[in-house]
Amino acid sequence: MAESAKHSVALEPVGIPRQRDMAGYWAANMRLIIGLLLIWFGVTFLPILFVNQLNQIEVLTGFPLGYYMGAQGSLIVFVVLIFFYARRMERLDQQYGLAGD
């Protein structure tokens, strides 16, 4: 009996995640993507809708915040989102055993 148990363990593929693990991986991946897309949407379109109110606030050397968000601020947020996504996906891959060497 112990020999058959060893035999069945030897037949299991090593390094291939189970279907249940992959479902959890994709669920976590989709939550991350949806969250980041909501931030992207907010940074892209909300400054346009509230430009008059944002222009009452000055940043850096006196630029109106609405102008700054259109010219530079949103681009900075986009780059930060890219780096955050890459770092978080690397951790997620390691968590689920999918990290490359």
N, C-alpha and C positions, 0 to 999 in steps of 0.2 A: 504494500500500500504506500509506503513512504517513497518507494521507487517511482510509482506512477505520479505522485505529487511532484516529485522533482522533475519528471519528464514533462508534465504540463507547464511548469514554470519555465522550463527551457524553451518551450515553443512560443511563449509570448514575445512579441516583437519588442525590442529594446528601443527606447527613444521615440516611439510613436504614441502620441497622446490618445486617450480614449475619446469616444464621441461625446461623452458627458463633459469631459474637460474642455473640449473644443467649443461646446455650446456656452460654457461659462466664459471662455476666452473671448468669443465673439460678442457676447452680451456686454462684457466689460469694455471691449473695443468700441461698440456702438454707443454706450453711455458716454465714453470719452469724446467720441466724434460729435455727438449731438450737443454736448456741453460746449465744446469749442466752437461749433458752428453758431450756437446762440450768442456767444461772446462776439464772434466775427460779425454776425448780423447787427448786433447792438452797436458795435464800434463803427460799422459802415453806415447805417441808416439813421440811428438816433441823433447824431450831431446835425444831420441835414434837417431833421424835423424840429430841433430845438436850437437852431443857429442863432436866433435873436437873443434868447436867454443866455446861451453860452458866450456870445460876444460881449456880454456885460462883465465877464471874468477875463482878466489879463494874465498871461503867463510869460515867463522868461523876460524878455526886454520890452514888454508892453503889447505883445500880439494878442488879439482877441482869441479866446479859447476855441470858438467855432472855426475860425480860420486855421488855427494851429492843428486842430484835429483833422481837418481836410488835407492840410499840406504835409504834416509830419507825424502827428500823433497816432493816426490810424495805422500808418506804415510800421511804426515802432511796435504797436500792439500785434500786428500780423507776424512780424519776425519773432516776437516773444512766443506767440502761439505755436509757431512751427517748432521752435526749440523745446517748448514744453511737451508737445505731442511726441516728438522723437524720444525725449528722455522717459516719458511715461510709458510709451510702447516698449522701450527697451526693458524697463522693469516688469511690464506685463509679460513679455516674452520669457524672461527669466523665471517669473512666477509659475508659468505654465510649461516650462521646460522646452521652449521653442527657440531659445537664444542660440545664435550662431557663434562660432568660435572666433 
